[in-house]
Amino acid sequence: MNRVMKLFVFLSVSFVFLNSCNRPSEGSRKAGEHIKNIVSARVETIATPQSRNEDSADDPAIWINRQTPEKSIIIGTDKKGGMITYDLQGKELSYYVTGSMNNCDLRYGLQFIGDTIDILAASNRTYHSISLFRIRENGILDTLHARIIKSEMTDEVYGLCMYKSRQTGKFYVFMNSKAGEVEQWELIEIENKIDAKLVRSFLLGSQTEGMVADDEKGLVYIGKEETGIWKFDAEPGGSTDGEYIMQSSEENDNIKYDVEGMAIYDTGNGNGYLVVSSQGNYSYAVYERQGKNKYLGSFRISDGKIDGVEETDGLDVTNIPLPGFQKGILVVQDGFNYDGRKKQSQNFKILSWADIEILLQKNVN
């Protein structure tokens, strides 16, 4: 190999090495630099078992063990293979090869075979379907669906959330597609398994993903990734005319598309917060849960003992006190997971809600 060729190879390898070590998307990072409210993660999960360059981790759900809170678990989706369960220290408990799982959500207290169980639903892109699991202690997920519950949407299944009606006690799964199609499925018991029937569908006209239902208020929030957030009546017979949440699009200087993961933090008496990932500038917007969902401000997750967070897809939050987290936790997907300057596979970060509450007490913004 001549001297010129050796130099070319050296420069090429150096470029690849430096590119793999540099933190990503500097433009997006700068787009959120004016957001001065910053917190850091307290815990992180083990990375997904995928390549560090794969877009793998996506959406978390928090399951509370009400008898033994310290044994509560975090459930995460892996778009490249299945479902993962973790303990509160971020240790992997189990990995389930179930397909390309995108979003997940859970509810407590489903009546099933004379028992009361907790149920997890996930959008399964491999089978264009809803996957259903019973949640047991120690991160055990048992398949519950009686059949492959195939979506009738024409585009790929994408976002998902669950809803339990206070009016009827029925359990539902909302699922959407990249084309903005939305389906609502009612869960039913058939021959000692859980099936589902489609009870409503409507079209939003642009790409959607992030969703969360407010069971107490009978509402479902749906994010149009490039036009903001709308809320709808969550009952199957409700109107499909949504109400736009002000300051949830790029009219808000602190929002940068895509609008992604959503979760509700309950402070009691119908009050609380709607937390939303603003993926394009690595930040999180906070709205009032009540009334017209007034925008309160935004924050970012920066480097601390654990690396900061970029390009969050899904997130979840709980107000239940947990060991070391008396106000609960916020769990977010990290699109670029780093150990120092070394890039790792994607994972989930765990934050103390008490840290975020300090920002909220300063009106966040």
Order of alpha helices (4+ residues) and beta strands (2+ residues): alpha-alpha-beta-beta-beta-beta-beta-beta-beta-beta-beta-beta-beta-beta-beta-beta-beta-beta-beta-beta-beta-beta-beta-beta-beta-beta-beta-beta-beta-beta-alpha
